[in-house]
Amino acid sequence: MLKKRRFIVLQVVFICLMSFTFIFGIFSNPNFNLYDFFANLSSEFIGWALAVTLFQYYYDAKLAFRVKPKDDDNSSSIADEILKFKGLLDSGAITQEEYESSKNHLLAKIEIR
């Protein structure tokens, strides 16, 4: 919800900016005619559409690389398993290689989106 609100705020700010440049373009030209009006309006609209598209791609890409939240039970159970294997290593029941293999296998279960 917050991301959507921030995206809408960025759109409103950009529309205000584009409106200002459009009005400035109208009043800065003393020979402004209807053709110039529509040419300026179409270029402002194309700029707005391009900016909105780029904003959307930026937010989609930013959300795609977020770390997926994990359940506390799953993370704690993985941590408990690693501690169990560490205890077995310390007691001499397993070798260092077996411990590293088990630890890497458990850490591979953690999902990153």
RAGI-V551008 format. One record per residue. N is the residue number from 1. SS is DSSP state (H for helix, E for strand, - for the rest). PSI is psi in whole degrees, -180 to 180 (none if undefined). NEAR is the number of other ideal C-beta (glycine too) atoms within 8 Angstrom. Layout:
N_SS_PSI_NEAR, N_SS_PSI_NEAR
This chain:
1_-_-43_4, 2_H_-40_5, 3_H_-40_8, 4_H_-40_7, 5_H_-42_8, 6_H_-38_8, 7_H_-42_11, 8_H_-40_8, 9_H_-43_8, 10_H_-39_9, 11_H_-44_10, 12_H_-43_8, 13_H_-43_8, 14_H_-39_12, 15_H_-41_9, 16_H_-42_8, 17_H_-44_8, 18_H_-36_11, 19_H_-41_9, 20_H_-45_8, 21_H_-33_9, 22_H_-47_11, 23_H_-40_8, 24_H_-40_8, 25_H_-34_9, 26_H_-49_10, 27_H_-14_7, 28_H_-17_5, 29_-_115_8, 30_-_-22_3, 31_-_37_5, 32_-_126_8, 33_-_-177_6, 34_H_-37_5, 35_H_-46_6, 36_H_-38_10, 37_H_-50_10, 38_H_-32_8, 39_H_-43_8, 40_H_-41_11, 41_H_-43_9, 42_H_-38_8, 43_H_-35_8, 44_H_-41_12, 45_H_-42_8, 46_H_-41_8, 47_H_-41_9, 48_H_-46_11, 49_H_-40_8, 50_H_-43_8, 51_H_-42_9, 52_H_-41_10, 53_H_-44_8, 54_H_-40_8, 55_H_-44_12, 56_H_-44_9, 57_H_-39_8, 58_H_-48_8, 59_H_-37_10, 60_H_-43_8, 61_H_-37_8, 62_H_-40_8, 63_H_-28_8, 64_H_-26_7, 65_-_14_6, 66_-_148_7, 67_-_130_5, 68_-_128_7, 69_-_139_3, 70_-_155_8, 71_-_141_5, 72_H_-34_6, 73_H_-43_6, 74_H_-45_8, 75_H_-41_10, 76_H_-34_8, 77_H_-35_8, 78_H_-43_12, 79_H_-40_8, 80_H_-39_8, 81_H_-42_10, 82_H_-41_12, 83_H_-37_8, 84_H_-44_8, 85_H_-34_14, 86_H_-40_9, 87_H_-40_8, 88_H_-38_10, 89_H_-44_13, 90_H_-33_6, 91_H_-11_6, 92_-_8_5, 93_-_-29_5, 94_-_162_9, 95_-_169_6, 96_H_-39_6, 97_H_-42_6, 98_H_-39_10, 99_H_-47_13, 100_H_-40_8, 101_H_-45_8, 102_H_-41_12, 103_H_-45_10, 104_H_-37_8, 105_H_-43_8, 106_H_-40_11, 107_H_-26_9, 108_H_-20_6, 109_-_-18_7, 110_-_121_8, 111_-_132_6, 112_-_125_5, 113_-_none_7
